[in-house]
């Protein structure tokens, strides 16, 4: 389908943690479908590089290349940062059709070994950040009478794992937040889905016991998000669990 006729043209996606890994893969997927993309992340240098990468995908017209890409340095745990992200998005594009709460962090340690600061950091980024972004975007989507919120959770949000209590707790909470968002939003034609992947080949899991060649490609998560956007408006999917083949039956 030509870019000019794509159903995603003139739609706008906001993606947190969009400078690398799953977030960048989702950004690449939706911009390739014609959407404008706003990415937020904490590291300005990596964010700038990601924006340049996305601009290269945004068209062959050098005069307008990158016009549908915006990068905003954002710490999602800070309300002022989230407000700036949303304000700049609206100033540039005037609408938000997709919010992907992907920003995340991980701290490993048994429950009796984790510090309060480590626990609080994980909850602040993984759960508070998603709450703040959703809170900021929902009024816009309600005015539009349309929108989609995708939360990147984890299989660790379905089952607790030893040494991952802070991460698991945050992802269990994120699934609950997703279901509440759907319940509150569906009457305004707003849908919400939690995607719960196993190991995805991203920098966050570098050094894991599973080889990256056996992990889920981040591009597959991007394809899933595009697939959700293609669904009929009456179709609701609360949750998608994505596992790698090597984890089945083990």
Steps between C-alpha positions, in 0.01 A plus 500: 500500500638841406590733786245757387214249534602333824234508773775610743579824319455805725487284812747569780680255730673587828750235609692511827831322523509563127874539452588130488374145532127431488406868495714580198377187321139611553586851382654359182195283439243776534696765314539257212119491492484878462446610859674795660712388795600668823763320704595573858798364693746607768827495302513799261787368287332165434167678447651726234647201317167317511321804358747513212443130438124553488531807279680285242191277487253785473519564127717560197427873477806658662316828554239338722698207638473489878204738511292225658759414768534672835740406781441634850741416786271348762524334840156344525523486879486881507165665444653818356691296239185314400304824472772644275494189282124526448500879462769492232320218319176695489676820393666317212230257387174596672391149592609167657365175361734247658681501832756227559617481861826318444754677723630252751782408732607188688675435829589145592514380857320286754230676697711516817795640304329776300538850637199729532658727239532215249139393559373857468694565180348199325147592605554865407611427145300188415169578670483863613635607160229310315237649732626855445513463122156340484354766730641773274386346172152367585327842502632561148379163377162555666458829314594324176265211579778265393836366610705195595720443804752216478689408815813289469476267797678164527452132571643606837169679545321166467726295731742612767863400459774462758724805510254712300247604763516875429471449126224240530300718738523794262390293203211337690392852584537611139262225387248620758543858380439382142172332593383808690594721204295281271200500733510879532582569138288263296191720526706775337620267222839461669653155520789365706714189472783361712771318304682251723815369331763262623864570422525756219840564341563848645781668696306450826558124492860505377691233687196278561545124493287478185690580177362801315446279193241307703320811626195669352602759237386848608365549147233240578366722779483784251300281263262411782429866572428570134271196499307633798446832321364315196226327700136598460395762759265250667782250559659515846812313609592549865826313496748323273754258645801455271736213573814376333490143371778387734292582806212271404502176691811589700 
